Amino acid sequence: MQRIRLRYTKRGRLRFTSHRDFQRAFERALRRAEVPMAYSAGFTPHPKVSYANAAPTGTGSEAEYLEIALTEARDPDKLRALLDESLPAGLDIVEAVEAHTAGLADRLTASVWELRLDGVAPADVGPAVVAFNAAETVEVQRMTKNGVRTFDARAAVASLESAETHSSQADRPTDQPCAILRLVVRHVTPAVRPDDVLSGLRAVADLAPPVPAAVTRLAQGLFDEETGTVTDPLAPDREAAATEPPTAGATAAATAPE
């Protein structure tokens, strides 16, 4: 069995795709691309796909991850291209590597988020960022299936800063004042989401954007406590692939005629 790890995106209008909708679209793409999937046992077999820490519905993402198990070896780059062609534009498979290490989900311990606040002047977010970072705790409330829950949104935030430039959300209007926030959040329980941080900014500094924020996950991976950065979760697999000799199955897949 070969395991392939994929990084995919949710861009533009496809950011409103729910995780369940993406699952259905991805399984259809697997069938269209004729991927030799491994299936679970039992009365209702399903393809062996492991999803990891999906972004909330309504947020864009440049760094979503999943892992698939195959019964026959395939070249990861060719497989990536086939799957990408079979998915709608906006749900894009941008990277594929063969799994050579264990625990992909264990390496997703933090996320980098970009929050675009249309209608908010950049100068107005500075005091709010300072107030949030200076607070020991910032209690916010969120409606859950069990009712309203109160929790601390500050402890999970590794960094929050105002950014002068942005690299995403090009579909948003730019002729109005716009502030950009860059946020690094540790994955904790209960999960702290970007909208929880916005609620915290409203609580500590009365910062309330006139329109909903456009939120994009720029990266997720292992949080480096020394540097405060989020590392690439697929890097260990690339490094292992560079040092390991190719398996017989991988060699056959690479040399097989198209």
N, C-alpha and C positions, 0 to 999 in steps of 0.2 A: 504494500500500500504506500502510495506517495502522498505527502501532504504539501499543499500549496497555500501560502499566505498572500492575501490580496489587500491592497489599500485602494479605497474607492472614495468618491466625492459625492456631495449633494449640493448642486449649484442652481442658481436662478430659481425658477418656480418649483423645481423638484425638491427644494428645501422643505416644502410642505408635505412631502411624502412621509407617511408614517413608517415605522420599522416593519410592521406587518405587510404593508404595501411593497416595501423594498424586497422583503423575503419572497413574495410571490413573483415579482419581476425578475429577481435573480434566479429563481428556480426555473422560470421559463427560459431565461438566457442560457442556463446550463443545458437544457434540452435542445435549444436551437443550435448551440455550438457543438452538440454531440460530445459532451465531456463525459469520459468514462467514470462516472461517480460511483463511489462506494455507498452502500445503503445499510441502514440499520436493520436489525433482525426484528421478528415479531409479526403480528397480524397486519400492521400498517407501516410497512417500510418507508423510510423517508431518506433523502440524500443526506450524507454526513457533512453538514455545514455548521461551523461554530462561529457565532456572531459575538463580538466583544464590545461592550460599552457603547451602544448606539447613541447618537446625538438626539436630543429631544425634537419632536415634530415642530417644524417652523424655523429651525435653525439650519444654516448652511454648514458645510463641513468640507475641509480639504484632507481630512485624516480619519476615515472610518476603516475598520479592519475586520477581516473574517478569515477563516481557514476552511479549506475543503479537502476531502480525502478522495483519492482516485484509486481505481483498481489497476490502471495502467499508467506508466510513466509518460509525462508530457513535458515539452519544453515550456518553462514558465512564461517567457516572453510571447511565444505564439499563442499560448492559452489566454494570456491577458488581452491580446489583440482580438481574438475571437469573441471573448465575453464582452469586451467593450463595444464591438459592433452590434451585439445582440441586445444591448441595453439602450434606453432612450437617452438622448443628449441631456446632460445634467447629472445623471447617474453614470459616472465615468470610472472605469477601472484603470488606475494610473500606475500601478506597480504590482509586480508579482514575483515572489521568491519561493524557492523550495525550502520547506521547514527542515532545519538541521538541529534545532534546539527545542526544548520544551518550554511550556509556560508563556505563551504569547499574552494571555490575559493578565498574567502577573506582572508584565512589563508596562501595562497601561495604568499608571498610578497618578497621572496628572494630565491636564489639558491646557492648551493656550487658546484663549478666546479673543476675538476682536468684536467690540461693540460699537456700532455706528449710531450716533445719536443725532438724527436729523432735527434741525430746528434749535439745536443747542450750540451756543458759541463756545469755541475751544477754551476761552478764558474763564468761562463759567464752571468748567468741570474741575479746575485746579484745586480750589478750596474744598470741594466735595471729596476728591481723592485724598487730600491731606487729612481730612477729618476721619475718613474711613480707615486709612492706614494707622492713624493714631489711636483708634478705639481698641480697647482690649476685647470687647465683645460687641457684636451687632446682631441683636435678635430680630428675626423676621418671621413671618407667618406664611404658611402655604396650605392650601386646601388639599387634603388627601382623601382616599376612599374611606378612611376612618375618622374624617372630620378635620378641623383646623389643627395644624401642628406648628408649634413654635420651636425654633432652633437657632443656633449661633451661625451666622454666615461668615463671620470674620476669620475664625480659626482655620478654615480650609483654604483661604486665599493666601498664596505664597507671594504674589506681587500684583499690584494694581497701579497703572500709570496712564497718563494721557499720551497719546501718540500723535505726531504731526502728520504722518502719512498713513495710508492704508493700502493693502494689497488685494482687497476683495470687495464684493458688493458693488461691482461696476454698474449694475442695473439700477442703482438708487440715484435720485436726483442730486445734483451737486451745485445748484444755483442758490441754495439756502445755507444758512449757518450749519455747520456740522462738526461735532466733536467726535473723536475716536478714542476709545479706551482699549488698552491691552491688558489682559487679565490671565494670570496663571492660577489655576485652581487644582488642589489635590483632590483625588477621588476618595472620599470618605463616606461614612454612613452616619446620618442620612446624607445623600448626595446634595452638594451645593451647586446650583445651576446659575448661569449668568443672570437670569431674571431675579434670582434671590439676591445677588449682589446689587442689582439695580434697586430692589426694594430696600436694601441696606443703605444705599446712597440717599434714597428719599428720606429714610428715617434719621440719618445723622446730619444731613445737610440740605434737606428739602429740595433735592435735585429731581425734577420730574419732567422728562422729555415730553414734548407735545404729541409725538407720534411713537408707536412702538419701535423699539430699537431693532436694528438689523444685526443679527448675531451670527458669527461664523467661527467654527472651530478651525484654527490654523494648524494645530499639531496636537498629538497626544502620545504619551510614552512614559518612560521611567523618569521620575523627578530626581535631579541631581541636587542634593542638599548643599553642596559646596558652591556650585556656580549659580544655583537658582534657575537652571534651564531644564527643558524637557528633551530627552534624547530620543533618537529614532528607534522604535521597537523592532524594526526589521534588520538593524545593523548586525546583531549577533548572527543571524542566519546568513547574511552576505559574507561575513568574515569566516564563518565555518565552511561555507561553500568554496571559498578561495583556497582553503588549506586541505580540504578533503578530496581524495581522488574520486572521479565520477563513478557511479554505480553502473552495473551492467544495463539496468533498465533505463537509466538516464542516457547512457551512450546510445542505446537503440533508438530512443525517442529523438535524439538529436540528429541521428543519421538516417532516420526513416524517410522515404520519399514523401513529398506532399501530394 
